[in-house]
Amino acid sequence: MQHPPLDPFASGYLDRPDGARLYWELSGNPAGRPALYLHGGPGGGLGRGGYRRRFDPRSHLIIGLDQRGCGRSTPWAADDLATLETQTMTHLLDDLEALREHLSVDRWLLHGVSWGSTLALAYALEYPQRVSEVVNLAVTSGGRWEIDWITDGMQPVFPEAHARLREPLRADERTIEGYARLLRDPDPAVRSDAGDRWDEWEATHMSLGPLAGPGPFLHDDPRQRRNFATLVTHYWARDCFLPGDRAVLARIGDLSGIPGVLVHGRRDISGPARTAWQLHRSWPGSRLEIVEEDGHGGPRSAQIAQDAMDAFARDDPRSDRRRGRKLLTLGSPE
């Protein structure tokens, strides 16, 4: 069962040197164990805050961040395409470190969902001393195989939807690179059409999960569709800026000593369980939970992730949790 709904007790914006303005919010126990939620996408945003209910508010200082270019962070990528030049994995990891320092957090638990799980793993590999545990749901790693699967590999399952996705592309063009091009086209009509087509494809391959919506689109708002598609295709066309020896799977063994829980639905056609299984096999001390009835997320998967985070808080031998108290002075609910 999820924890009760709760509102943030503090929120604010973190200004970055390149002009990005990042929205953050805090909820739960100001003196609790810091836990950072990393949303999906790229470009999904925190939404209405349902993520907060996955954390025990008595034990955790719950930290949410709208990643650059989406949600309440500004500017949106689709509104200012020039900002894509400062949309890289390095920028995102620097953002997380800047937020950690801004909030005076020593170490935090990372909870990533879908794309957020890639970001969580990349951050843990870059800053292992700042991570207490990782709990990932609907696991991804940003690898080339995953990206090609989610854009073209599923064509035999959804042939009619895939044909529509490919309609505006050149015959010799890789799908993900073609959409990254279309979503930077000078013509707003081209960008709008590409955003709609991409969002239809996302809704199609997500349709087999237990939480799938009834509509033809993943997002109701056309501007949100365009922004989501712009960010997703920008990162995926560039292998999430994690090429070669920087690939998550190639380095995951370096997380030995950091407890990790990987939760993945067997019916997740958007991202088959292979990635979660490979990460687990190469990450000493990790735990893999395959949920037979779930797709790309789902109620049972969310509950397992929640139980894992609650257990980490419950089993924490450290008694001094005063490190979060100064956060009360950093902002106020908005």
Secondary structure as UniProt FT lines:
FT   STRAND          10..15
FT   TURN            17..18
FT   STRAND          21..28
FT   TURN            30..31
FT   STRAND          33..38
FT   TURN            41..44
FT   TURN            47..48
FT   HELIX           50..54
FT   TURN            57..59
FT   STRAND          60..65
FT   TURN            68..69
FT   TURN            71..72
FT   TURN            77..79
FT   HELIX           81..86
FT   HELIX           89..102
FT   TURN            103..104
FT   STRAND          108..113
FT   HELIX           115..126
FT   HELIX           128..130
FT   STRAND          131..137
FT   HELIX           144..148
FT   HELIX           149..153
FT   TURN            154..157
FT   HELIX           159..166
FT   TURN            167..168
FT   TURN            171..172
FT   HELIX           175..182
FT   TURN            183..184
FT   HELIX           188..205
FT   TURN            206..208
FT   TURN            210..211
FT   HELIX           222..236
FT   TURN            237..238
FT   HELIX           239..241
FT   HELIX           244..246
FT   HELIX           248..251
FT   HELIX           252..255
FT   TURN            256..257
FT   STRAND          260..265
FT   TURN            266..267
FT   HELIX           274..282
FT   TURN            284..285
FT   STRAND          286..291
FT   TURN            292..293
FT   HELIX           299..314
FT   HELIX           322..329
//
